[in-house]
Amino acid sequence: MTYTAAAATGVVVAVLIDVFALRSRVVLGRVFWCTYPIIFGFQLLSNGILTGRGVVLYNPDDILGVRLVYAPVEDLAFGFALIVLTLSLWVRLSAGSRPGPDPSEPPAPPR
């Protein structure tokens, strides 16, 4: 499996887990998309440092070749998948520790 295929698979799996398995639906929320550019900026910075200085090297046969601040776009896809999965788990697990209704359950009908 190439790095490109693994990155694409990671994104698809993370979104499916978020929306259907955990039902936290982080990627469907406005807050996620308003704050993701902050995460993305820092990801570009760290990836740029690591790949620009040669700390991390990639086999050109395993990537698309498109780079953003030295890092292959596949790194950005992996980063997206990791953030989505982490936030989904956080939301789902923290929902159980708060008093009140489960956000994944439909609201009770009015009396």
Biotite code that builds the C-alpha atoms (Angstrom):
import biotite.structure as struc

atoms = struc.array([
    struc.Atom([0.000, 0.000, 0.000], chain_id="A", res_id=1, res_name="MET", atom_name="CA", element="C"),
    struc.Atom([1.380, 3.404, -0.921], chain_id="A", res_id=2, res_name="THR", atom_name="CA", element="C"),
    struc.Atom([1.512, 6.315, 1.455], chain_id="A", res_id=3, res_name="TYR", atom_name="CA", element="C"),
    struc.Atom([-1.159, 8.006, -0.667], chain_id="A", res_id=4, res_name="THR", atom_name="CA", element="C"),
    struc.Atom([-3.539, 5.049, -0.376], chain_id="A", res_id=5, res_name="ALA", atom_name="CA", element="C"),
    struc.Atom([-2.908, 4.773, 3.367], chain_id="A", res_id=6, res_name="ALA", atom_name="CA", element="C"),
    struc.Atom([-3.604, 8.487, 3.861], chain_id="A", res_id=7, res_name="ALA", atom_name="CA", element="C"),
    struc.Atom([-6.829, 8.341, 1.846], chain_id="A", res_id=8, res_name="ALA", atom_name="CA", element="C"),
    struc.Atom([-7.936, 5.251, 3.748], chain_id="A", res_id=9, res_name="THR", atom_name="CA", element="C"),
    struc.Atom([-7.154, 6.983, 7.040], chain_id="A", res_id=10, res_name="GLY", atom_name="CA", element="C"),
    struc.Atom([-9.324, 9.970, 6.167], chain_id="A", res_id=11, res_name="VAL", atom_name="CA", element="C"),
    struc.Atom([-12.258, 7.835, 5.059], chain_id="A", res_id=12, res_name="VAL", atom_name="CA", element="C"),
    struc.Atom([-12.056, 5.579, 8.116], chain_id="A", res_id=13, res_name="VAL", atom_name="CA", element="C"),
    struc.Atom([-11.768, 8.520, 10.529], chain_id="A", res_id=14, res_name="ALA", atom_name="CA", element="C"),
    struc.Atom([-14.798, 10.282, 9.028], chain_id="A", res_id=15, res_name="VAL", atom_name="CA", element="C"),
    struc.Atom([-16.863, 7.068, 9.026], chain_id="A", res_id=16, res_name="LEU", atom_name="CA", element="C"),
    struc.Atom([-15.965, 6.407, 12.667], chain_id="A", res_id=17, res_name="ILE", atom_name="CA", element="C"),
    struc.Atom([-16.818, 9.999, 13.587], chain_id="A", res_id=18, res_name="ASP", atom_name="CA", element="C"),
    struc.Atom([-20.169, 10.105, 11.823], chain_id="A", res_id=19, res_name="VAL", atom_name="CA", element="C"),
    struc.Atom([-21.460, 6.543, 12.084], chain_id="A", res_id=20, res_name="PHE", atom_name="CA", element="C"),
    struc.Atom([-19.616, 4.542, 14.750], chain_id="A", res_id=21, res_name="ALA", atom_name="CA", element="C"),
    struc.Atom([-19.107, 7.100, 17.515], chain_id="A", res_id=22, res_name="LEU", atom_name="CA", element="C"),
    struc.Atom([-21.846, 9.422, 16.248], chain_id="A", res_id=23, res_name="ARG", atom_name="CA", element="C"),
    struc.Atom([-19.991, 12.430, 17.613], chain_id="A", res_id=24, res_name="SER", atom_name="CA", element="C"),
    struc.Atom([-20.260, 14.087, 14.168], chain_id="A", res_id=25, res_name="ARG", atom_name="CA", element="C"),
    struc.Atom([-17.325, 16.425, 14.755], chain_id="A", res_id=26, res_name="VAL", atom_name="CA", element="C"),
    struc.Atom([-16.762, 16.917, 11.008], chain_id="A", res_id=27, res_name="VAL", atom_name="CA", element="C"),
    struc.Atom([-20.346, 18.076, 10.557], chain_id="A", res_id=28, res_name="LEU", atom_name="CA", element="C"),
    struc.Atom([-19.973, 20.911, 13.043], chain_id="A", res_id=29, res_name="GLY", atom_name="CA", element="C"),
    struc.Atom([-19.179, 24.521, 12.303], chain_id="A", res_id=30, res_name="ARG", atom_name="CA", element="C"),
    struc.Atom([-16.826, 24.775, 15.288], chain_id="A", res_id=31, res_name="VAL", atom_name="CA", element="C"),
    struc.Atom([-14.545, 22.109, 13.829], chain_id="A", res_id=32, res_name="PHE", atom_name="CA", element="C"),
    struc.Atom([-14.234, 23.844, 10.464], chain_id="A", res_id=33, res_name="TRP", atom_name="CA", element="C"),
    struc.Atom([-13.732, 27.256, 12.078], chain_id="A", res_id=34, res_name="CYS", atom_name="CA", element="C"),
    struc.Atom([-10.883, 25.986, 14.258], chain_id="A", res_id=35, res_name="THR", atom_name="CA", element="C"),
    struc.Atom([-9.274, 23.482, 11.896], chain_id="A", res_id=36, res_name="TYR", atom_name="CA", element="C"),
    struc.Atom([-7.271, 26.203, 10.069], chain_id="A", res_id=37, res_name="PRO", atom_name="CA", element="C"),
    struc.Atom([-5.392, 26.849, 13.328], chain_id="A", res_id=38, res_name="ILE", atom_name="CA", element="C"),
    struc.Atom([-4.442, 23.182, 13.587], chain_id="A", res_id=39, res_name="ILE", atom_name="CA", element="C"),
    struc.Atom([-3.625, 23.089, 9.881], chain_id="A", res_id=40, res_name="PHE", atom_name="CA", element="C"),
    struc.Atom([-1.255, 26.050, 10.230], chain_id="A", res_id=41, res_name="GLY", atom_name="CA", element="C"),
    struc.Atom([0.710, 24.407, 13.005], chain_id="A", res_id=42, res_name="PHE", atom_name="CA", element="C"),
    struc.Atom([0.755, 21.135, 11.103], chain_id="A", res_id=43, res_name="GLN", atom_name="CA", element="C"),
    struc.Atom([2.265, 22.932, 8.104], chain_id="A", res_id=44, res_name="LEU", atom_name="CA", element="C"),
    struc.Atom([4.864, 24.517, 10.357], chain_id="A", res_id=45, res_name="LEU", atom_name="CA", element="C"),
    struc.Atom([5.928, 21.263, 12.017], chain_id="A", res_id=46, res_name="SER", atom_name="CA", element="C"),
    struc.Atom([5.839, 19.254, 8.790], chain_id="A", res_id=47, res_name="ASN", atom_name="CA", element="C"),
    struc.Atom([7.783, 21.979, 7.019], chain_id="A", res_id=48, res_name="GLY", atom_name="CA", element="C"),
    struc.Atom([10.510, 21.884, 9.644], chain_id="A", res_id=49, res_name="ILE", atom_name="CA", element="C"),
    struc.Atom([10.770, 18.099, 9.717], chain_id="A", res_id=50, res_name="LEU", atom_name="CA", element="C"),
    struc.Atom([10.707, 17.529, 5.972], chain_id="A", res_id=51, res_name="THR", atom_name="CA", element="C"),
    struc.Atom([12.535, 20.714, 4.991], chain_id="A", res_id=52, res_name="GLY", atom_name="CA", element="C"),
    struc.Atom([15.509, 19.832, 7.183], chain_id="A", res_id=53, res_name="ARG", atom_name="CA", element="C"),
    struc.Atom([15.560, 16.222, 5.996], chain_id="A", res_id=54, res_name="GLY", atom_name="CA", element="C"),
    struc.Atom([14.582, 14.705, 9.331], chain_id="A", res_id=55, res_name="VAL", atom_name="CA", element="C"),
    struc.Atom([11.783, 12.837, 7.546], chain_id="A", res_id=56, res_name="VAL", atom_name="CA", element="C"),
    struc.Atom([12.267, 11.527, 4.000], chain_id="A", res_id=57, res_name="LEU", atom_name="CA", element="C"),
    struc.Atom([9.727, 9.992, 1.634], chain_id="A", res_id=58, res_name="TYR", atom_name="CA", element="C"),
    struc.Atom([10.098, 7.479, -1.166], chain_id="A", res_id=59, res_name="ASN", atom_name="CA", element="C"),
    struc.Atom([9.029, 9.428, -4.272], chain_id="A", res_id=60, res_name="PRO", atom_name="CA", element="C"),
    struc.Atom([7.335, 6.293, -5.635], chain_id="A", res_id=61, res_name="ASP", atom_name="CA", element="C"),
    struc.Atom([4.949, 6.166, -2.666], chain_id="A", res_id=62, res_name="ASP", atom_name="CA", element="C"),
    struc.Atom([3.660, 9.741, -2.685], chain_id="A", res_id=63, res_name="ILE", atom_name="CA", element="C"),
    struc.Atom([1.833, 11.924, -5.193], chain_id="A", res_id=64, res_name="LEU", atom_name="CA", element="C"),
    struc.Atom([4.686, 14.412, -5.259], chain_id="A", res_id=65, res_name="GLY", atom_name="CA", element="C"),
    struc.Atom([2.512, 17.426, -4.422], chain_id="A", res_id=66, res_name="VAL", atom_name="CA", element="C"),
    struc.Atom([4.055, 19.256, -1.483], chain_id="A", res_id=67, res_name="ARG", atom_name="CA", element="C"),
    struc.Atom([2.928, 22.110, 0.699], chain_id="A", res_id=68, res_name="LEU", atom_name="CA", element="C"),
    struc.Atom([5.674, 23.750, 2.754], chain_id="A", res_id=69, res_name="VAL", atom_name="CA", element="C"),
    struc.Atom([7.980, 20.802, 1.974], chain_id="A", res_id=70, res_name="TYR", atom_name="CA", element="C"),
    struc.Atom([5.525, 18.196, 3.277], chain_id="A", res_id=71, res_name="ALA", atom_name="CA", element="C"),
    struc.Atom([3.648, 15.859, 0.963], chain_id="A", res_id=72, res_name="PRO", atom_name="CA", element="C"),
    struc.Atom([-0.116, 16.393, 0.897], chain_id="A", res_id=73, res_name="VAL", atom_name="CA", element="C"),
    struc.Atom([-0.500, 12.896, 2.276], chain_id="A", res_id=74, res_name="GLU", atom_name="CA", element="C"),
    struc.Atom([0.886, 14.144, 5.601], chain_id="A", res_id=75, res_name="ASP", atom_name="CA", element="C"),
    struc.Atom([-1.892, 16.707, 5.735], chain_id="A", res_id=76, res_name="LEU", atom_name="CA", element="C"),
    struc.Atom([-4.463, 13.977, 5.111], chain_id="A", res_id=77, res_name="ALA", atom_name="CA", element="C"),
    struc.Atom([-3.004, 11.825, 7.890], chain_id="A", res_id=78, res_name="PHE", atom_name="CA", element="C"),
    struc.Atom([-3.029, 14.833, 10.211], chain_id="A", res_id=79, res_name="GLY", atom_name="CA", element="C"),
    struc.Atom([-6.671, 15.486, 9.391], chain_id="A", res_id=80, res_name="PHE", atom_name="CA", element="C"),
    struc.Atom([-7.568, 11.861, 10.135], chain_id="A", res_id=81, res_name="ALA", atom_name="CA", element="C"),
    struc.Atom([-5.706, 11.921, 13.454], chain_id="A", res_id=82, res_name="LEU", atom_name="CA", element="C"),
    struc.Atom([-7.377, 15.161, 14.551], chain_id="A", res_id=83, res_name="ILE", atom_name="CA", element="C"),
    struc.Atom([-10.852, 13.963, 13.572], chain_id="A", res_id=84, res_name="VAL", atom_name="CA", element="C"),
    struc.Atom([-10.442, 10.646, 15.344], chain_id="A", res_id=85, res_name="LEU", atom_name="CA", element="C"),
    struc.Atom([-8.982, 12.224, 18.483], chain_id="A", res_id=86, res_name="THR", atom_name="CA", element="C"),
    struc.Atom([-11.717, 14.856, 18.717], chain_id="A", res_id=87, res_name="LEU", atom_name="CA", element="C"),
    struc.Atom([-14.427, 12.288, 18.006], chain_id="A", res_id=88, res_name="SER", atom_name="CA", element="C"),
    struc.Atom([-13.198, 10.063, 20.803], chain_id="A", res_id=89, res_name="LEU", atom_name="CA", element="C"),
    struc.Atom([-12.863, 13.044, 23.135], chain_id="A", res_id=90, res_name="TRP", atom_name="CA", element="C"),
    struc.Atom([-16.407, 14.235, 22.457], chain_id="A", res_id=91, res_name="VAL", atom_name="CA", element="C"),
    struc.Atom([-17.872, 10.768, 22.776], chain_id="A", res_id=92, res_name="ARG", atom_name="CA", element="C"),
    struc.Atom([-16.017, 9.871, 25.966], chain_id="A", res_id=93, res_name="LEU", atom_name="CA", element="C"),
    struc.Atom([-16.573, 13.232, 27.638], chain_id="A", res_id=94, res_name="SER", atom_name="CA", element="C"),
    struc.Atom([-20.313, 13.087, 26.887], chain_id="A", res_id=95, res_name="ALA", atom_name="CA", element="C"),
    struc.Atom([-20.600, 10.128, 29.251], chain_id="A", res_id=96, res_name="GLY", atom_name="CA", element="C"),
    struc.Atom([-18.977, 12.001, 32.143], chain_id="A", res_id=97, res_name="SER", atom_name="CA", element="C"),
    struc.Atom([-21.391, 14.940, 32.113], chain_id="A", res_id=98, res_name="ARG", atom_name="CA", element="C"),
    struc.Atom([-24.790, 14.901, 33.703], chain_id="A", res_id=99, res_name="PRO", atom_name="CA", element="C"),
    struc.Atom([-27.664, 15.275, 31.310], chain_id="A", res_id=100, res_name="GLY", atom_name="CA", element="C"),
    struc.Atom([-28.902, 13.607, 28.150], chain_id="A", res_id=101, res_name="PRO", atom_name="CA", element="C"),
    struc.Atom([-26.629, 11.745, 25.785], chain_id="A", res_id=102, res_name="ASP", atom_name="CA", element="C"),
    struc.Atom([-26.095, 14.039, 22.753], chain_id="A", res_id=103, res_name="PRO", atom_name="CA", element="C"),
    struc.Atom([-26.305, 11.076, 20.400], chain_id="A", res_id=104, res_name="SER", atom_name="CA", element="C"),
    struc.Atom([-29.785, 10.103, 21.618], chain_id="A", res_id=105, res_name="GLU", atom_name="CA", element="C"),
    struc.Atom([-32.841, 11.710, 20.051], chain_id="A", res_id=106, res_name="PRO", atom_name="CA", element="C"),
    struc.Atom([-34.677, 14.170, 22.306], chain_id="A", res_id=107, res_name="PRO", atom_name="CA", element="C"),
    struc.Atom([-37.569, 12.853, 24.349], chain_id="A", res_id=108, res_name="ALA", atom_name="CA", element="C"),
    struc.Atom([-41.005, 13.687, 22.962], chain_id="A", res_id=109, res_name="PRO", atom_name="CA", element="C"),
    struc.Atom([-42.823, 16.551, 24.701], chain_id="A", res_id=110, res_name="PRO", atom_name="CA", element="C"),
    struc.Atom([-45.553, 15.648, 27.205], chain_id="A", res_id=111, res_name="ARG", atom_name="CA", element="C"),
])
